[in-house]
Amino acid sequence: MIVLENVSRIQRTNTGTLLLLSHANEHFGRDERVGILAAPGSGKSSIARLLAGIEKPDTGHIYREGKTSWPIGFAGGFHPELTGAQNITFLSELVGQDPLETIAFCIEFANLGESLSKKIKTYSSLERAIVAYSFSLAVPCDMYIADEVVEVGDLDLRMRCNAILDQRLERAGLIYLSKNPSQLEKHCTRFLLLIEGQLVPCDDLKLGVEALMQSHERGECPPQIPFRSQTKL
C-alpha cells in the first residue's frame, strides 16, 4: 500500500521549474493495478522514483506499507565498474535477498550467462535493460512501480516478462506510469490522469488523452504529446 498525503514536488530544470505534483492525495491498495496516464515531459520518471522512495517530496508525506519496488528495469543502482553478477550480488544483499538465488533466477528467466561476467560499462543498452528488468522481478514486493517499462527484449522474452509480472501481481499491487493508454489498459484496472500536477480519476482513457491535449493547447501541459500517432482506442 502507498498513500500520498498532500504531496507536492517541483523539478528544477535548465529552463526553470516543472510542477510534478501539487498537493496530491491518493491511496494505492496492495491488490490494485493502477495506471497513470501522463504526457511526455511531465516528470513520470521523477514521480516513479518518488513513489519508490528514491526521491522525497518537497511537501507532504508518502506512507508505504510492505515492500515497494524501485521502478521496474531501473538501472541507476548499477556500478559500471562491477560485473553484472557483482552488481546483482551487492544489490541482493542490500535488499535482503539471497544473491545466489537471485542470480539463478536472472540466468533462468532471461538466459543470462556469460554476460553476467562482463562489467556493466561494456553492456549494450539492451543487455543493461534485460539485466535490470530481470533483477527487478527477481525481488518479490508488495507493490511494484513501473515507469513505461514493463517488458524488454525480443518477442519471446517479452512474453516471459508479462508472465512473470502477472505471477508477481497475484500477490502484489502495481502503479504504472505511461504515456501509452493501450499499455495501461493491458496491465491496469483503475486509471488516473496526471494533469497540471493533479492525479485525477479517469474512467475513459480516450477522454484522458483529449484532456491532456487540450491542456497542452492552453500551455498548461508539457509539449510534444504524440498521442494521435500511437493511440488506438
KOLVEXFI-595590 format. One record per residue (C-alpha): residue number from 1; residue in one letter; x negated, y, z negated. Coordinates in steps of 0.25 Angstrom, whole numbers, always signed. Example, Ala and Ser with C-alpha at 12.3 -4.5 7.8 and 13.67 -1.06 7.14 Angstrom:
2
{i: 1	aa: A	c1: -49	c2: -18	c3: -31}
{i: 2	aa: S	c1: -55	c2: -4	c3: -29}
END
This chain:
233
{i: 1	aa: M	c1: +0	c2: +0	c3: +0}
{i: 2	aa: I	c1: -4	c2: +14	c3: +3}
{i: 3	aa: V	c1: +3	c2: +27	c3: -2}
{i: 4	aa: L	c1: +0	c2: +41	c3: +3}
{i: 5	aa: E	c1: +4	c2: +51	c3: -7}
{i: 6	aa: N	c1: +3	c2: +66	c3: -2}
{i: 7	aa: V	c1: -9	c2: +63	c3: +7}
{i: 8	aa: S	c1: -16	c2: +73	c3: +15}
{i: 9	aa: R	c1: -28	c2: +72	c3: +24}
{i: 10	aa: I	c1: -35	c2: +82	c3: +32}
{i: 11	aa: Q	c1: -46	c2: +78	c3: +42}
{i: 12	aa: R	c1: -57	c2: +89	c3: +45}
{i: 13	aa: T	c1: -61	c2: +89	c3: +60}
{i: 14	aa: N	c1: -71	c2: +97	c3: +68}
{i: 15	aa: T	c1: -59	c2: +106	c3: +73}
{i: 16	aa: G	c1: -52	c2: +108	c3: +60}
{i: 17	aa: T	c1: -43	c2: +99	c3: +51}
{i: 18	aa: L	c1: -33	c2: +88	c3: +55}
{i: 19	aa: L	c1: -22	c2: +85	c3: +45}
{i: 20	aa: L	c1: -21	c2: +70	c3: +44}
{i: 21	aa: L	c1: -10	c2: +69	c3: +33}
{i: 22	aa: S	c1: -2	c2: +79	c3: +25}
{i: 23	aa: H	c1: +4	c2: +75	c3: +12}
{i: 24	aa: A	c1: +7	c2: +61	c3: +17}
{i: 25	aa: N	c1: +15	c2: +52	c3: +9}
{i: 26	aa: E	c1: +17	c2: +37	c3: +13}
{i: 27	aa: H	c1: +18	c2: +23	c3: +8}
{i: 28	aa: F	c1: +12	c2: +11	c3: +15}
{i: 29	aa: G	c1: +16	c2: -2	c3: +10}
{i: 30	aa: R	c1: +7	c2: -14	c3: +9}
{i: 31	aa: D	c1: +17	c2: -22	c3: +18}
{i: 32	aa: E	c1: +19	c2: -11	c3: +29}
{i: 33	aa: R	c1: +13	c2: -9	c3: +43}
{i: 34	aa: V	c1: +13	c2: +6	c3: +45}
{i: 35	aa: G	c1: +9	c2: +12	c3: +58}
{i: 36	aa: I	c1: +5	c2: +27	c3: +58}
{i: 37	aa: L	c1: +7	c2: +34	c3: +72}
{i: 38	aa: A	c1: -3	c2: +45	c3: +73}
{i: 39	aa: A	c1: -9	c2: +53	c3: +85}
{i: 40	aa: P	c1: -23	c2: +53	c3: +89}
{i: 41	aa: G	c1: -32	c2: +62	c3: +81}
{i: 42	aa: S	c1: -22	c2: +63	c3: +69}
{i: 43	aa: G	c1: -32	c2: +56	c3: +60}
{i: 44	aa: K	c1: -27	c2: +42	c3: +60}
{i: 45	aa: S	c1: -41	c2: +36	c3: +56}
{i: 46	aa: S	c1: -43	c2: +46	c3: +45}
{i: 47	aa: I	c1: -29	c2: +42	c3: +39}
{i: 48	aa: A	c1: -32	c2: +28	c3: +41}
{i: 49	aa: R	c1: -45	c2: +30	c3: +32}
{i: 50	aa: L	c1: -37	c2: +38	c3: +23}
{i: 51	aa: L	c1: -27	c2: +26	c3: +21}
{i: 52	aa: A	c1: -38	c2: +17	c3: +19}
{i: 53	aa: G	c1: -45	c2: +25	c3: +9}
{i: 54	aa: I	c1: -57	c2: +28	c3: +17}
{i: 55	aa: E	c1: -53	c2: +43	c3: +16}
{i: 56	aa: K	c1: -46	c2: +51	c3: +6}
{i: 57	aa: P	c1: -34	c2: +61	c3: +7}
{i: 58	aa: D	c1: -36	c2: +75	c3: +5}
{i: 59	aa: T	c1: -24	c2: +76	c3: -4}
{i: 60	aa: G	c1: -14	c2: +65	c3: -9}
{i: 61	aa: H	c1: -16	c2: +51	c3: -13}
{i: 62	aa: I	c1: -17	c2: +37	c3: -6}
{i: 63	aa: Y	c1: -13	c2: +25	c3: -14}
{i: 64	aa: R	c1: -17	c2: +11	c3: -10}
{i: 65	aa: E	c1: -13	c2: -2	c3: -16}
{i: 66	aa: G	c1: -20	c2: -14	c3: -11}
{i: 67	aa: K	c1: -32	c2: -15	c3: -2}
{i: 68	aa: T	c1: -32	c2: -5	c3: +10}
{i: 69	aa: S	c1: -40	c2: -8	c3: +23}
{i: 70	aa: W	c1: -49	c2: +2	c3: +29}
{i: 71	aa: P	c1: -44	c2: +5	c3: +43}
{i: 72	aa: I	c1: -44	c2: -8	c3: +51}
{i: 73	aa: G	c1: -56	c2: -8	c3: +60}
{i: 74	aa: F	c1: -63	c2: +3	c3: +52}
{i: 75	aa: A	c1: -78	c2: +2	c3: +54}
{i: 76	aa: G	c1: -82	c2: +14	c3: +47}
{i: 77	aa: G	c1: -88	c2: +6	c3: +35}
{i: 78	aa: F	c1: -97	c2: -2	c3: +44}
{i: 79	aa: H	c1: -112	c2: +1	c3: +43}
{i: 80	aa: P	c1: -119	c2: +2	c3: +57}
{i: 81	aa: E	c1: -132	c2: -4	c3: +52}
{i: 82	aa: L	c1: -125	c2: -16	c3: +46}
{i: 83	aa: T	c1: -121	c2: -28	c3: +54}
{i: 84	aa: G	c1: -106	c2: -32	c3: +55}
{i: 85	aa: A	c1: -108	c2: -43	c3: +45}
{i: 86	aa: Q	c1: -115	c2: -34	c3: +35}
{i: 87	aa: N	c1: -104	c2: -23	c3: +36}
{i: 88	aa: I	c1: -93	c2: -33	c3: +34}
{i: 89	aa: T	c1: -100	c2: -39	c3: +22}
{i: 90	aa: F	c1: -102	c2: -25	c3: +16}
{i: 91	aa: L	c1: -88	c2: -21	c3: +18}
{i: 92	aa: S	c1: -82	c2: -34	c3: +14}
{i: 93	aa: E	c1: -89	c2: -33	c3: +0}
{i: 94	aa: L	c1: -85	c2: -19	c3: -1}
{i: 95	aa: V	c1: -70	c2: -23	c3: +0}
{i: 96	aa: G	c1: -71	c2: -36	c3: -8}
{i: 97	aa: Q	c1: -71	c2: -46	c3: +4}
{i: 98	aa: D	c1: -80	c2: -58	c3: +5}
{i: 99	aa: P	c1: -90	c2: -54	c3: +16}
{i: 100	aa: L	c1: -91	c2: -68	c3: +22}
{i: 101	aa: E	c1: -76	c2: -70	c3: +23}
{i: 102	aa: T	c1: -75	c2: -56	c3: +30}
{i: 103	aa: I	c1: -86	c2: -59	c3: +40}
{i: 104	aa: A	c1: -80	c2: -73	c3: +43}
{i: 105	aa: F	c1: -66	c2: -66	c3: +45}
{i: 106	aa: C	c1: -73	c2: -56	c3: +55}
{i: 107	aa: I	c1: -80	c2: -67	c3: +62}
{i: 108	aa: E	c1: -68	c2: -75	c3: +64}
{i: 109	aa: F	c1: -58	c2: -64	c3: +67}
{i: 110	aa: A	c1: -66	c2: -57	c3: +77}
{i: 111	aa: N	c1: -76	c2: -67	c3: +82}
{i: 112	aa: L	c1: -87	c2: -59	c3: +76}
{i: 113	aa: G	c1: -100	c2: -66	c3: +75}
{i: 114	aa: E	c1: -114	c2: -61	c3: +79}
{i: 115	aa: S	c1: -108	c2: -46	c3: +80}
{i: 116	aa: L	c1: -108	c2: -46	c3: +65}
{i: 117	aa: S	c1: -123	c2: -48	c3: +64}
{i: 118	aa: K	c1: -125	c2: -35	c3: +72}
{i: 119	aa: K	c1: -126	c2: -21	c3: +66}
{i: 120	aa: I	c1: -113	c2: -13	c3: +67}
{i: 121	aa: K	c1: -120	c2: -2	c3: +75}
{i: 122	aa: T	c1: -122	c2: -11	c3: +86}
{i: 123	aa: Y	c1: -108	c2: -15	c3: +87}
{i: 124	aa: S	c1: -99	c2: -11	c3: +99}
{i: 125	aa: S	c1: -87	c2: -3	c3: +95}
{i: 126	aa: L	c1: -78	c2: -15	c3: +98}
{i: 127	aa: E	c1: -87	c2: -24	c3: +89}
{i: 128	aa: R	c1: -87	c2: -14	c3: +78}
{i: 129	aa: A	c1: -72	c2: -13	c3: +79}
{i: 130	aa: I	c1: -70	c2: -28	c3: +78}
{i: 131	aa: V	c1: -79	c2: -30	c3: +66}
{i: 132	aa: A	c1: -72	c2: -18	c3: +59}
{i: 133	aa: Y	c1: -58	c2: -24	c3: +62}
{i: 134	aa: S	c1: -62	c2: -38	c3: +58}
{i: 135	aa: F	c1: -67	c2: -33	c3: +45}
{i: 136	aa: S	c1: -55	c2: -24	c3: +43}
{i: 137	aa: L	c1: -45	c2: -36	c3: +44}
{i: 138	aa: A	c1: -55	c2: -46	c3: +36}
{i: 139	aa: V	c1: -51	c2: -38	c3: +23}
{i: 140	aa: P	c1: -37	c2: -41	c3: +18}
{i: 141	aa: C	c1: -30	c2: -28	c3: +14}
{i: 142	aa: D	c1: -16	c2: -24	c3: +9}
{i: 143	aa: M	c1: -16	c2: -12	c3: +18}
{i: 144	aa: Y	c1: -22	c2: -11	c3: +32}
{i: 145	aa: I	c1: -25	c2: +3	c3: +39}
{i: 146	aa: A	c1: -27	c2: +3	c3: +54}
{i: 147	aa: D	c1: -32	c2: +15	c3: +62}
{i: 148	aa: E	c1: -28	c2: +12	c3: +76}
{i: 149	aa: V	c1: -36	c2: -1	c3: +76}
{i: 150	aa: V	c1: -28	c2: -14	c3: +73}
{i: 151	aa: E	c1: -35	c2: -23	c3: +83}
{i: 152	aa: V	c1: -48	c2: -24	c3: +91}
{i: 153	aa: G	c1: -55	c2: -31	c3: +101}
{i: 154	aa: D	c1: -50	c2: -40	c3: +113}
{i: 155	aa: L	c1: -36	c2: -45	c3: +114}
{i: 156	aa: D	c1: -39	c2: -58	c3: +106}
{i: 157	aa: L	c1: -46	c2: -50	c3: +95}
{i: 158	aa: R	c1: -34	c2: -40	c3: +95}
{i: 159	aa: M	c1: -24	c2: -51	c3: +93}
{i: 160	aa: R	c1: -32	c2: -57	c3: +81}
{i: 161	aa: C	c1: -33	c2: -43	c3: +76}
{i: 162	aa: N	c1: -18	c2: -42	c3: +76}
{i: 163	aa: A	c1: -16	c2: -56	c3: +70}
{i: 164	aa: I	c1: -25	c2: -53	c3: +58}
{i: 165	aa: L	c1: -19	c2: -39	c3: +56}
{i: 166	aa: D	c1: -5	c2: -45	c3: +55}
{i: 167	aa: Q	c1: -11	c2: -56	c3: +46}
{i: 168	aa: R	c1: -16	c2: -46	c3: +36}
{i: 169	aa: L	c1: -4	c2: -37	c3: +37}
{i: 170	aa: E	c1: +5	c2: -49	c3: +32}
{i: 171	aa: R	c1: +0	c2: -45	c3: +18}
{i: 172	aa: A	c1: -4	c2: -30	c3: +20}
{i: 173	aa: G	c1: +0	c2: -17	c3: +26}
{i: 174	aa: L	c1: -4	c2: -9	c3: +38}
{i: 175	aa: I	c1: -6	c2: +6	c3: +41}
{i: 176	aa: Y	c1: -9	c2: +8	c3: +55}
{i: 177	aa: L	c1: -12	c2: +22	c3: +61}
{i: 178	aa: S	c1: -12	c2: +23	c3: +76}
{i: 179	aa: K	c1: -8	c2: +32	c3: +88}
{i: 180	aa: N	c1: -3	c2: +20	c3: +95}
{i: 181	aa: P	c1: +12	c2: +17	c3: +92}
{i: 182	aa: S	c1: +12	c2: +4	c3: +99}
{i: 183	aa: Q	c1: +1	c2: -1	c3: +90}
{i: 184	aa: L	c1: +9	c2: +4	c3: +78}
{i: 185	aa: E	c1: +21	c2: -3	c3: +82}
{i: 186	aa: K	c1: +14	c2: -16	c3: +84}
{i: 187	aa: H	c1: +8	c2: -16	c3: +70}
{i: 188	aa: C	c1: +17	c2: -8	c3: +61}
{i: 189	aa: T	c1: +31	c2: -8	c3: +56}
{i: 190	aa: R	c1: +32	c2: +6	c3: +50}
{i: 191	aa: F	c1: +27	c2: +19	c3: +56}
{i: 192	aa: L	c1: +22	c2: +33	c3: +52}
{i: 193	aa: L	c1: +19	c2: +45	c3: +61}
{i: 194	aa: L	c1: +7	c2: +53	c3: +57}
{i: 195	aa: I	c1: +11	c2: +67	c3: +62}
{i: 196	aa: E	c1: +6	c2: +81	c3: +57}
{i: 197	aa: G	c1: -1	c2: +74	c3: +44}
{i: 198	aa: Q	c1: +12	c2: +67	c3: +40}
{i: 199	aa: L	c1: +16	c2: +52	c3: +40}
{i: 200	aa: V	c1: +30	c2: +52	c3: +46}
{i: 201	aa: P	c1: +39	c2: +39	c3: +47}
{i: 202	aa: C	c1: +40	c2: +35	c3: +61}
{i: 203	aa: D	c1: +51	c2: +25	c3: +65}
{i: 204	aa: D	c1: +49	c2: +27	c3: +80}
{i: 205	aa: L	c1: +34	c2: +28	c3: +85}
{i: 206	aa: K	c1: +39	c2: +33	c3: +99}
{i: 207	aa: L	c1: +44	c2: +45	c3: +91}
{i: 208	aa: G	c1: +32	c2: +46	c3: +83}
{i: 209	aa: V	c1: +23	c2: +47	c3: +96}
{i: 210	aa: E	c1: +33	c2: +58	c3: +101}
{i: 211	aa: A	c1: +32	c2: +66	c3: +87}
{i: 212	aa: L	c1: +16	c2: +65	c3: +88}
{i: 213	aa: M	c1: +16	c2: +70	c3: +102}
{i: 214	aa: Q	c1: +26	c2: +82	c3: +98}
{i: 215	aa: S	c1: +17	c2: +85	c3: +86}
{i: 216	aa: H	c1: +5	c2: +85	c3: +95}
{i: 217	aa: E	c1: +12	c2: +95	c3: +105}
{i: 218	aa: R	c1: +15	c2: +104	c3: +93}
{i: 219	aa: G	c1: +0	c2: +104	c3: +90}
{i: 220	aa: E	c1: +2	c2: +96	c3: +77}
{i: 221	aa: C	c1: -4	c2: +83	c3: +81}
{i: 222	aa: P	c1: -18	c2: +79	c3: +86}
{i: 223	aa: P	c1: -19	c2: +79	c3: +101}
{i: 224	aa: Q	c1: -22	c2: +68	c3: +111}
{i: 225	aa: I	c1: -10	c2: +60	c3: +108}
{i: 226	aa: P	c1: -10	c2: +49	c3: +119}
{i: 227	aa: F	c1: +4	c2: +42	c3: +115}
{i: 228	aa: R	c1: +10	c2: +43	c3: +128}
{i: 229	aa: S	c1: +0	c2: +35	c3: +135}
{i: 230	aa: Q	c1: -1	c2: +24	c3: +125}
{i: 231	aa: T	c1: +13	c2: +23	c3: +118}
{i: 232	aa: K	c1: +23	c2: +12	c3: +123}
{i: 233	aa: L	c1: +35	c2: +14	c3: +115}
END
